[in-house]
């Protein structure tokens, strides 16, 4: 009985969808012609409209009249049906009048709600094959994988919008890090496959997705500023991202005070080359420093695996305690205590902690300057890239679902869909929404 009731509901939804969309199309024609159906047209009306006769080329609406309908199949998320699309003809030559409906994409058969859900599923790391099944549940009409892939890849246009334009909000702190993904790229070689077809030989290449993550240390707000597909985590790749950020307005004058990064060699060199201002500090991520300390715990000869694990945990705990000091004096005192305790037994771990130790304390000076201005900055926004690591999980998850990306456009689409779905862009300004709309309309 419930099933029968649901069928009635579904049929009612289909009828309503067809009726409402058809009415919207008729209203568009009414606005185009400037008169209601049944109202006589003014032959002297020379108003030029966004429509053109495909035979004589006139754009005067006084020459146009309604000429019936034609049927077009339209698939939405909840219904599939034949809608009556109004025709417009030219009285001067009898030709058909071409114009674009707001509610219908030329030659399109998918309603926008289905396209949006398809992109949402892709952002949630649902495969195309599973997405086809999900989207056909309500309407019963399958969508091909190729069609769905085209809908999803249209989001790649958002990358151009995201990379362009002046930053409307300059964060005081910017975290920098990369996550590794895979892409297929051509080798320039050809081969004959089993069916005798000539194909292009491809190879898998790992590449870093370099991400700049802005943070407001007063409120704790965080958002993705920009990203770049690098060749490696090298000077040139990082330099490309940093130069673009600088050109978009990121600088000390705009309010930037601190970069936080993991100490990678290429990134360090890029920060030296690209100038943001004398007062911008470079903070080495404390989390990465402690991870390196744990890595370099050697243990002692004859230790079991369990004993080595216990040793690593003990050394890491003592190393983390160093940064729990309230000020620089206490932190340095705790560093001395750590050295005295572990120098003889774990010299490599001690040396790792002391190496570039000064660069892990830059945040103290930056926070002190903010305090003198009457601002209390959150320490979690200043000394580690851990907030960015949580963002990188979403990109890694998408990378695992895709396994290997097949094109740059697919990468662009995937990254932007993840950013949009998880609300990782700056939500405090209209920039993201405006750029999103303009990019999708352009696509």
HUFEN-V103243 format. One record per run of one state. SS is the DSSP state (hx for helix, st for strand, lp for the rest). FROM is the first residue (numbers start at 0). LEN is the number of residues. Records with the same first field share a line. If there is no record, write none. Layout:
SS=FROM-LEN, FROM-LEN
This chain:
lp=0-1, 33-14, 48-3, 53-6, 75-4, 90-5, 98-11, 110-1, 123-4, 135-9, 163-9, 192-5, 215-6, 229-5, 247-10, 261-3, 273-7, 284-1, 295-9, 322-5, 342-4, 354-2, 360-1, 372-6, 381-4, 402-2, 405-2, 421-9, 442-1
hx=1-32, 60-3, 111-12, 127-8, 144-19, 234-13, 264-9, 285-10, 304-18, 327-15, 346-8, 356-4, 361-11, 378-3, 385-17, 407-14, 430-12
st=47-1, 51-2, 59-1, 63-12, 79-11, 95-3, 109-1, 172-20, 197-18, 221-8, 257-4, 280-4, 404-1
